[in-house]
Amino acid sequence: MDDDDVTAEIARQTVRAWPDLALGTKTARPKAWGALAAQGRTVAVLGCGIDQTYPPEHQSLRKEIESNGAVVAELPLGSYPHGYHFPRRNRIISGMCLGVVVTEAAIQSGSLITARLAADQGREVFAVPGFVKADNSRGPNGLIKQGAKLVETVEDIIDELLPQLDAPFRERLKGRVPHPVESPPQLGKAEATIYLALSFEPTHIDDLITNSRLPAADVAAHLLALELKHLVRQLPGQTYLRL
């Protein structure tokens, strides 16, 4: 389970999702679009004035969020997105939620600030465990050691939050139909060979080349194609894992 899966499935179960509009292009857009594509109501909390969009290239994403949810800010009009605004902004995100889910975070990540604020505010803190040697797994793994609830599926989150919901909404969620698991897209022979050579533990590209018996250039090209299909993720050190 990765952050896109969590965001989309939470939104699909009719619970609001709160992606961070200010994150990098490769991270904010998939999470927000995942929630929007699942027809979830999405709220973005800005670290600047409401009259500004940061980063500017997320203007189209902001418009989409506004049409399906809301964009909010506490800072005065014209406020610049200074770095010190964002930790302060995080307390609003955690305060408006019943719980905070951390899927990926390095040790110095702002997500851990949000998790700490959530705990201080009496909110639930959830974490998705990751590979022990990956930098972006150190945050959630550390939270689990500190008592955060380990998440394997979205059901783990919803079942924990059910007692805190209003009775009508709680009954609606109890009667929900699980979203069917989508089967992977059809793969060509070479792509399938590489995909089957991968596991949920990181595998170095040299091992994939050896095991697949394909030319190095072909393996690299097929790995990129699998990444674009969201079936594979690249980790530091030319290692890959199956999603």
Secondary structure by P-SEA (a helix, b strand, c coil): ccaaaaaaaaaaacbbbbbbcccccccaaaaaaaaaaaccbbbbbbcccccccccccaaaaaaaaaacccccccccccccccaaaaaaaaaaaaaacccccccccccccaaaaaaaaaaaabbbbbbbbcccccccaaaaaaaaaacccccccaaaaaaaacccccaaaaaaaaacccccccccccccaaaaaaaaacccccccaaaaaaaacccaaaaaaaaaaaaaacccccccccccccc
